[in-house]
Amino acid sequence: MIETGQKALSDGSTSHQDMSKLKWLSVFWYLFAAIHAIPILVLVVVVGLKLVWFLGGGFRFNASATTPFVVFVTGVLLGSLHVALSFLVARCLSRQNRYGFCQVVAALNCLVVPVGTILAIFTLVVLSRGGVRALFGVADGSPAAAGDPPSTG
């Protein structure tokens, strides 16, 4: 029987190597999220200061000046979402749950060139291994592996 923190597999279908790869992937996802969180936190401070300035009366309404601000705030929100999803993937990898979620976020992370692409490809390769799928409780070829809900048929 192999113990995995939360799950125990008695068939021996997983190996220490698979658990080690998941552990390292989780660490790299945490690092990736933390590195991307730093500029987002700086931008949040800048947005906060601009809001204080705007609400304090130091800014007169001008449509041409508000458009860049709206784009800036949208970028901060999207960046914050990216950081939050990266932290969630790291947590899910370390706990061996939400297999489909990890796959989807890793696939979306391919757009973050170059480090995100490398991390995403390694994540997708490791998640495709049979032993790792067994750790997540996903049977080979099952509908849950593709992210589809099981039919109640």
N, C-alpha and C positions, 0 to 999 in steps of 0.2 A: 504494500500500500504506500502511495506517495502522497505526502501531505503538502498542500499548497497554500497554507495560510487560512483559507476559508473552505477549500474543497479538498476532498480526498478521493483519489481515483484508485480503485482496487484492481483494475485490469492491467496496470503497468504500461498503458499506451503513451504516457508522457515520460519525458526524461528530464534529468537535471539541467541539461543543456537548453531545453525549451524554456524552462523557468528562468534560467539565467538570462537568456535573450530578452524575455519579457521584462525582467528587472532592469536591464540596461536600457531598453527602449523607454521604459517609464522614466528613468533618470534623465535621459536625453530630452524627452518631451517636457519634463519639468524645467530643465535648463533653457530649452527653446522658448517656453512660455515666459520665463522670468526675464530673459534677454529682450523679448518683445514687449514686456510690461513696462520696462524702464522708460522708453520714450513716450509711451501712452500716458504714464503717470505725469511726466513733465508737461505733456500737452493738456492734461486735465487741469493742472495748476494754471497754465496759461489761459485756458478757457474760463476758469474761475475768476482769474484776475480781470479778464476782459468783461465778464458779466458784472463784476463789482463796479468797474469803470462805467459800463453802460447804464447800470441801474442807479449809479450815483450822480448821473447828470452830466458826466464829462463827455458824453457822446450824443450828438444830435442825429435824429433819424435821417438816414440817407440810403435809398434803395441800392445804390451802387456799392456802398460799404457793407451792407448786410449780407449780400450774396457770398462773398468769400468767407464770412463768419459762419454761415449756414453750411457751406462745404467743409469748413474746418471742423465744426461740431459733428457732422456726419462721418468724417474720417475718424475722429476720436471714438465715436460709438462703434463703428465697424472694427476698428483696431481692438477695442475693449472686448468685443464679441469674439474676435480671433484668439485673444489671449485666454479668455474664459474657456473656450472650446479646447484649447491646447492643454490647459490645466485639467480639464475633465478627462481628456484622453489619457493623460499620464496617470490619473487616478484609476481609471477603468482598466488600464493595462496592468497596474500593480495589483488590482483586486480580481483580475480575470473575469470581468463582466462587461456587458454591452458590446458584444463583438461587432455587430453591424454599425453601431455608432462610431467605433474606433476606425472601421474601414472607411466610412463616409468622410469623416474629418481628415483622415490621412490622405484620401483621394483629393479633397479640396485643398489640402496643404501642399499639393504638388504645384500650385500656382505661386507659392512663396519661394521664389528663386534666389539663390541656389541651395541654401541650407535646408529650407523647408521641403524642397523636392527630394533631396537625398534622404532626409529623415522619413518622409512619407513612403518612399520606395522601400526602404528597409523595413518599415512597419508593415506594409502590405505583404512583403515577402515572408516575414516572420508569421504574420497572421494566417497565411495560407498553408502553413505546415500542419500536418495532421495532429501532431502532439499538442500544438498550441490550440487548435480547434477543440480538442478534447478538454483542455484546461478550461476553456470558456464554456464548455457544455454544449457545443455545437456539433451535431453529427455530420459526417461527410455527406454532401449531397442533399441535406435537408433544406426545406424552404427557409428556415430561420437563418441559414448561412447566407442567403441572398438578401436578407432583410425583410422578406415577406412574412406576414403573420401566418401562423399555421391555420389550415382550413379546418372548419368545424363540421364538415361534411357529410 
